[in-house]
Amino acid sequence: MKRVASILFLLLAAFAFAQENQTAKVLAVKAYERGRIAYWEGRVPVYDGYPFFDLTLALRGKKQVVRYESLTGYFPAAWKAGKEVRVRVQGKNRVYLANGSEEVAADVVRGSAAECVLSSAPPVTVTAGSQVPCE
């Protein structure tokens, strides 16, 4: 009985691992070259200067948006719109995108465009620090 349970466990683990490694198509890339709004000087936003990118992927039969953060502004050419990329899914909030032999972490973005902040005027209810500008 233990042997059957062990074999069943190994089969389930192998199936789960196979489900995590997938290929996704990059549908769109949105660059935020100035970074997030760090704070406001009156009605003028001051950006943190750390670029990040939102990638729209066709993954698991639906669109998912993942956020890749880059302190230097580097963006892999293998992730341009229209390309296929290997993806390893870890849980509901994290994916790893293949860049050659390296895996790069990206967070799944669950928000919508309504959660971005207009740079024409400071928000009333949202605090500064990690605000995504509507660009």
N, C-alpha and C positions, 0 to 999 in steps of 0.2 A: 504493500500500500504506500509506503514511503517513497519507493522508487517511482511509482505512477505519479504521485504528487510532485516529485522533483522534476520529472520529465515535463509535466504539464506546466509547472512554473517556468522552466527554461523556454518552452515554446511560447508562452505568453510574453515573457521578457523579450524574446527575439522579435515577436510580432510588434510589440510596443516600440522597440528600437527602430524597426523598419519604418514604422509610421512617422517617427520623428524626422527622419532624413527624407527631404522632398526637394523637388525642383519647382521654383516659382518664376513667373514671368514678371519683370518690372514693367508696370504700366505707365508710371509717371514718377518724376522726381521733382520735388519742390525744395529749392535751396533758400535757407535763411542765412545769408552771408554775413550780416551784421550781428547775428546771435539773438539772444533774448533781451527784452527790455529790463535793464538792471534797476533803474530808478528814473525818476522824473525830475527835471529842473523846471518847475512851473508847469507849463503845458508842453514841454519838449522832452521826448523820450531819450534816454541815454542807454545805448546798447552795451552789452558785456563784451562783444567782439569775438565770441566763441561760436563759429559757424556750426550749424546743424542742418540735417536734411531729412525730409519726410519722403519715404519711398512707398508708393502704392503698388502692392504686389497682388497678383492673381495666385492665391494659395488656398488649397483645399476647396476649390470650386467657388470661392468668393473673394472679394477684395478685402485686403487688410492693409492698414497703413502702419509702417514701422519707422521709428526715428533713430537715425544714425547721427551720433555726435562726434565732431572732429575739432579738436583744439587748434589744429593747424589749417583747417579748410580743405584738407585732402579728401578727394572723393574718387573711389576706384572706378576706372573706365568700364570694368566688367559689370557694373550696376546701372549703366545708362538705360533709359527707357527703351523697351523693345527687346532687351537681352534676357536670357534665362540665367538664373543663379541658383546654386545649391543652397538649401535652407535647412537648418536643424532647429526644430521647435522645442523649446523647453518651457513647459507650463503654459499658462495663458498670457503671460505678459512679456516673455522674452524669446527672441529668435537669434540665431547665429547665422550670419550670411558668409558664404565662402568667398574669399578673395585670394584666388590661387590655392595654395595649400594652407592658408591661414583662415581661421574663423573669427569674425568680428561681431561683437554683441550689438544688438539693436533692441529697443523697447517697442512693444506694440502700443500704438496710440489709440485710445478708445474715444477720444473726444471728437468734437465736430468743429467746423469753422466758427460756430457761435462762441467757442471758448477762446478765440483769439482776441487780442486787444488792438483796437484802432490806435494808430500812432498820432492821429490828429488831436486827440484830447486824452488826458489821463483818466483811467477808470475810477469809478466811485467806490465799487465794492470789492475790487480785486487788489491785492497788495502787490507791490513791485518785487522783483527778484527773479521770477521764473516765468515771466509773461511772454507768450508767443505772439509776435506781431502779426497782424493781418496784412500780408503782402501779396 
